[in-house]
Amino acid sequence: SSGINAEYGGEMEGNLGKVGVWGYYSLADQGTFNKKSCEAVPGICDRIEDAKFPHLDKVYVSLLYPESATWSHTAPDNTKLSVILPVAGSTKLRIADTTVVISEDTVVIDPSFEKEFVNEEQDAAVVLVISVAHPGTI
């Protein structure tokens, strides 16, 4: 753990950034919510559970500090989809040869494609990521 305190009270995992700071705060893994983590973000886990995402895998809050970028990365296989919901700020997502700005709309991606996040803004970018099974694998 990197010791980065998130504004919502949790401890962020690692500094995963190529430039600046990128970390995440895990709320669920393999479809099981971490009660202590969920207490740090009241209501979020309940809403996700109520939404009944089919074949839920991981749920985490991703935080990209100002003027930061992630390493280009991929998932090991194409068995999942990532639903990315903006919470605060704005970040650019480059996936394959396409770049989109995540600031208001939800984005769904296959994380097996090469991607990177860049925050060129002066405020932190916060997104909620919900990982579910890829429909082709169910």
N, C-alpha and C positions, 0 to 999 in steps of 0.2 A: 504494500500500500504506500502511496506517495505522501500521505499526510495532507493532501489538499482538502480543506474543509469546504464542502459545498454549502451554498447559502441555505439549502433546505435541511441542513443538519447532519448529513451523512458523510461518510469518508469515501472519497473517490479512489478508484483502483488505478494504479500506475500512471505514468506519464507516457502516453502512447503517441505523442506528437513528434513530427519531423521538425517542426519549427514551433516554438511556443509550448503551450500546454493543452493536451487533450486527455480527458479521463472519462470514466463512466461509473455509474452507481447502479449496481444490480438490484433489481426488485424481484425477479423470478428466474429460475433456471429449471429446465426440463419440465416446465408447466407448473412448478411448485413455487408459490410465493414465499418470500422470506418475511416473516411477520415483523421483525425488528426494522428491516429496511422499509417496509410499507408504512410503518408508524411515522417515519420521517417525512413522508409525502402523503398526508391524510387525504383519503378519498380516491387517489389515483388507482391503487390496486383493486379496490372495490369496483370501480367503474370498468376496469378491464375485465375482471371476473364476470361482472354483469353482462358485458358485451358478448360473452361466450365465444371468444375467438376459437375457431376449430383447430385442434392440434397445436395448442400454444406451446412454444418452446422457451424462449428467453424474453425478458422484459427488462429494459434498462434505460436510465437517463444518461444521455451523452452530453458532455460539456466541452465546448471548444472555446478556449479563451481568445480575447482579441488578438489579431495579427498572428494567428496560429494556423498550422496545417497538419493533417495526418500523413502518415506514410501511405503510399499507394498499397492497397491490400485487397485480398480476395478471401472468400470463404473456401473451405477445402472441397466442397461439392455443391451441386445445385438442388439440394433437398429442402431448402428453406426459402421463404420470402421474408423480407424485412419491410414492415410498415413503419414509416418515419413520419412522426407528427411534430411540427414545430411548436415549441413552448415559449421561447423568448429569443429575440435577436434574429439574425439572418446568417445563413452559411451557404456557400456554393458546394454542390456535389458534382464531381466529375465521375461519370461512370462510362466506361469504354470511351467513345469519342464524343459524348454528349455532356454538356454542363447545364445544370439547372440551379436556380436559387431556391432554397428552402426557407420561406419566411412566413407563409400563411397557409399554403395547401399541403395536404398529406401526399407523400410520395411512397410508392410501393416499388421495391427493386428486388432483383435476384442478386443476392450478395456474392454469388460466385464470379460475377464480372468484376474486373479490376476497377477500383474506385478510390477516390480520396476526397476529403472534406477540407475546405479552405474558408477561414473566417478573416476577411480583410477589414472588418468593421472595428469600431472602437468599443463595442459592447460584446459580452460573451454570447455565444450562440448555444441554446439548449434545445435538444430534441428528445422526444420519447421514442424509443425503438421497440417494436413488438415483433418478435420473430415467430413465424408459424410454419408449419409443414407446407412445402410446395404442393399444390393440388395434384400434380402429376405423380407424386410419390405416395399418395394415400390409397 
